[in-house]
Amino acid sequence: MDIRKKTRELSGTAAGKAREAIGRTKETAGRARGDAGLEHRGRAEKAMGKVKQAVEKGRHTLKH
């Protein structure tokens, strides 16, 4: 099963946290293997997770 498909199914903040965790894992794996590309992709995915969480937090603030 594709992880990205699963994170799309999660709602808001949970998807952001999941994406951040996946990114952290990829970043660590890239560092351990000496794979700079995987490490960079992990950082990018982790950042996307943080952005998604911030957007959801802003959306929640606007609703209430």
MDTraj code that builds the backbone (N, CA, C; nanometers):
import mdtraj as md
import numpy as np

residues = "MET ASP ILE ARG LYS LYS THR ARG GLU LEU SER GLY THR ALA ALA GLY LYS ALA ARG GLU ALA ILE GLY ARG THR LYS GLU THR ALA GLY ARG ALA ARG GLY ASP ALA GLY LEU GLU HIS ARG GLY ARG ALA GLU LYS ALA MET GLY LYS VAL LYS GLN ALA VAL GLU LYS GLY ARG HIS THR LEU LYS HIS".split()
xyz = np.array([
    [0.0846, -0.1175, 0.0000],
    [0.0000, 0.0000, 0.0000],
    [0.0895, 0.1242, 0.0000],
    [0.0514, 0.2220, -0.0749],
    [0.1288, 0.3449, -0.0878],
    [0.1064, 0.4337, 0.0344],
    [0.2152, 0.4744, 0.0980],
    [0.2084, 0.5586, 0.2178],
    [0.1431, 0.6921, 0.1855],
    [0.1759, 0.7504, 0.0712],
    [0.1192, 0.8806, 0.0357],
    [-0.0323, 0.8731, 0.0221],
    [-0.0818, 0.7624, -0.0330],
    [-0.2264, 0.7457, -0.0465],
    [-0.2906, 0.7400, 0.0926],
    [-0.2260, 0.6704, 0.1845],
    [-0.2787, 0.6599, 0.3199],
    [-0.2798, 0.7957, 0.3896],
    [-0.1726, 0.8769, 0.3721],
    [-0.1695, 1.0068, 0.4386],
    [-0.2739, 1.1006, 0.3812],
    [-0.3085, 1.0849, 0.2540],
    [-0.4147, 1.1672, 0.1955],
    [-0.5497, 1.1343, 0.2576],
    [-0.5670, 1.0086, 0.2997],
    [-0.6931, 0.9666, 0.3590],
    [-0.7084, 1.0184, 0.5016],
    [-0.5983, 1.0460, 0.5682],
    [-0.6049, 1.0992, 0.7040],
    [-0.6509, 1.2434, 0.6991],
    [-0.7103, 1.2880, 0.8049],
    [-0.7588, 1.4255, 0.8044],
    [-0.6565, 1.5194, 0.8664],
    [-0.6462, 1.6363, 0.8098],
    [-0.5726, 1.7497, 0.8604],
    [-0.4438, 1.7253, 0.9336],
    [-0.4466, 1.7510, 1.0627],
    [-0.3262, 1.7470, 1.1444],
    [-0.2662, 1.6068, 1.1480],
    [-0.3491, 1.5057, 1.1500],
    [-0.2980, 1.3683, 1.1528],
    [-0.2162, 1.3394, 1.0280],
    [-0.2619, 1.3869, 0.9143],
    [-0.1871, 1.3671, 0.7896],
    [-0.0543, 1.4407, 0.7953],
    [-0.0552, 1.5591, 0.8528],
    [0.0684, 1.6360, 0.8663],
    [0.1679, 1.5654, 0.9568],
    [0.1195, 1.5128, 1.0678],
    [0.2069, 1.4412, 1.1603],
    [0.2607, 1.3138, 1.0962],
    [0.1759, 1.2440, 1.0213],
    [0.2197, 1.1221, 0.9532],
    [0.3264, 1.1543, 0.8494],
    [0.3042, 1.2586, 0.7720],
    [0.4011, 1.2968, 0.6693],
    [0.5329, 1.3402, 0.7333],
    [0.5245, 1.4111, 0.8453],
    [0.6453, 1.4539, 0.9154],
    [0.7240, 1.3320, 0.9656],
    [0.6540, 1.2335, 1.0194],
    [0.7194, 1.1120, 1.0684],
    [0.7849, 1.0344, 0.9542],
    [0.7157, 1.0254, 0.8419],
    [0.7714, 0.9572, 0.7250],
    [0.8970, 1.0295, 0.6781],
    [0.8904, 1.1610, 0.6754],
    [1.0060, 1.2405, 0.6347],
    [1.1235, 1.2222, 0.7289],
    [1.0952, 1.2190, 0.8583],
    [1.2007, 1.1995, 0.9577],
    [1.2671, 1.0630, 0.9371],
    [1.1860, 0.9618, 0.9074],
    [1.2388, 0.8277, 0.8838],
    [1.3275, 0.8249, 0.7597],
    [1.2791, 0.8869, 0.6509],
    [1.3581, 0.8911, 0.5275],
    [1.4888, 0.9676, 0.5488],
    [1.4813, 1.0772, 0.6206],
    [1.6004, 1.1578, 0.6465],
    [1.7040, 1.0767, 0.7240],
    [1.6589, 1.0066, 0.8270],
    [1.7487, 0.9254, 0.9085],
    [1.8079, 0.8102, 0.8270],
    [1.7231, 0.7457, 0.7477],
    [1.7710, 0.6359, 0.6639],
    [1.8734, 0.6857, 0.5619],
    [1.8470, 0.8003, 0.5026],
    [1.9416, 0.8578, 0.4067],
    [2.0745, 0.8899, 0.4706],
    [2.0699, 0.9454, 0.5912],
    [2.1934, 0.9780, 0.6631],
    [2.2696, 0.8499, 0.6962],
    [2.1979, 0.7459, 0.7411],
    [2.2618, 0.6199, 0.7795],
    [2.3248, 0.5498, 0.6588],
    [2.2588, 0.5584, 0.5437],
    [2.3087, 0.4918, 0.4232],
    [2.4063, 0.5769, 0.3438],
    [2.4176, 0.7034, 0.3808],
    [2.5037, 0.7931, 0.3039],
    [2.4397, 0.8329, 0.1718],
    [2.3074, 0.8284, 0.1671],
    [2.2313, 0.8624, 0.0471],
    [2.1778, 1.0050, 0.0626],
    [2.2503, 1.1006, 0.0051],
    [2.2136, 1.2418, 0.0194],
    [2.0761, 1.2704, -0.0401],
    [2.0425, 1.2055, -0.1502],
    [1.9124, 1.2269, -0.2143],
    [1.7972, 1.1872, -0.1238],
    [1.8087, 1.0713, -0.0617],
    [1.7038, 1.0249, 0.0294],
    [1.6946, 1.1166, 0.1510],
    [1.8096, 1.1604, 0.1994],
    [1.8107, 1.2521, 0.3138],
    [1.7402, 1.3832, 0.2785],
    [1.7668, 1.4362, 0.1611],
    [1.7024, 1.5611, 0.1182],
    [1.5521, 1.5427, 0.0967],
    [1.5135, 1.4292, 0.0369],
    [1.3701, 1.4033, 0.0178],
    [1.3002, 1.3906, 0.1529],
    [1.3683, 1.3306, 0.2501],
    [1.3120, 1.3184, 0.3840],
    [1.2919, 1.4540, 0.4483],
    [1.3914, 1.5421, 0.4334],
    [1.3773, 1.6779, 0.4885],
    [1.2596, 1.7500, 0.4242],
    [1.2467, 1.7350, 0.2922],
    [1.1370, 1.8014, 0.2205],
    [1.0018, 1.7491, 0.2682],
    [0.9916, 1.6177, 0.2830],
    [0.8643, 1.5598, 0.3267],
    [0.8323, 1.6005, 0.4702],
    [0.9334, 1.6075, 0.5540],
    [0.9139, 1.6519, 0.6923],
    [0.8636, 1.7965, 0.6941],
    [0.9216, 1.8803, 0.6094],
    [0.8779, 2.0207, 0.6009],
    [0.7337, 2.0295, 0.5519],
    [0.6980, 1.9445, 0.4525],
    [0.5596, 1.9454, 0.4036],
    [0.4625, 1.9075, 0.5145],
    [0.5024, 1.8146, 0.5998],
    [0.4178, 1.7756, 0.7125],
    [0.3978, 1.8899, 0.8102],
    [0.5056, 1.9642, 0.8368],
    [0.4947, 2.0788, 0.9273],
    [0.4054, 2.1871, 0.8683],
    [0.4175, 2.2097, 0.7378],
    [0.3338, 2.3095, 0.6711],
    [0.1874, 2.2674, 0.6777],
    [0.1616, 2.1402, 0.6511],
    [0.0226, 2.0905, 0.6552],
    [-0.0370, 2.1100, 0.7942],
    [0.0415, 2.0833, 0.8979],
    [-0.0076, 2.1029, 1.0337],
    [-0.0364, 2.2506, 1.0610],
    [0.0505, 2.3380, 1.0133],
    [0.0309, 2.4822, 1.0335],
    [-0.0940, 2.5311, 0.9613],
    [-0.1154, 2.4816, 0.8402],
    [-0.2335, 2.5202, 0.7630],
    [-0.3596, 2.4745, 0.8358],
    [-0.3574, 2.3529, 0.8845],
    [-0.4739, 2.3016, 0.9561],
    [-0.4986, 2.3795, 1.0854],
    [-0.3915, 2.4168, 1.1535],
    [-0.4061, 2.4952, 1.2758],
    [-0.4673, 2.6312, 1.2425],
    [-0.4220, 2.6929, 1.1334],
    [-0.4782, 2.8212, 1.0901],
    [-0.6245, 2.8067, 1.0501],
    [-0.6554, 2.6987, 0.9809],
    [-0.7935, 2.6732, 0.9388],
    [-0.8828, 2.6568, 1.0607],
    [-0.8330, 2.5846, 1.1598],
    [-0.9101, 2.5635, 1.2825],
    [-0.9316, 2.6966, 1.3560],
    [-0.8269, 2.7807, 1.3584],
    [-0.8377, 2.9101, 1.4250],
    [-0.9406, 2.9983, 1.3571],
    [-0.9446, 2.9963, 1.2257],
    [-1.0409, 3.0774, 1.1516],
    [-1.1847, 3.0307, 1.1724],
    [-1.2034, 2.9008, 1.1906],
    [-1.3384, 2.8476, 1.2108],
    [-1.3938, 2.8854, 1.3471],
    [-1.3064, 2.9010, 1.4440],
    [-1.3543, 2.9259, 1.5819],
    [-1.3255, 3.0618, 1.6252],
])
top = md.Topology()
chain = top.add_chain()
for i, resn in enumerate(residues, 1):
    res = top.add_residue(resn, chain, resSeq=i)
    for name in ("N", "CA", "C"):
        top.add_atom(name, md.element.get_by_symbol(name[0]), res)
traj = md.Trajectory(xyz[None], top)
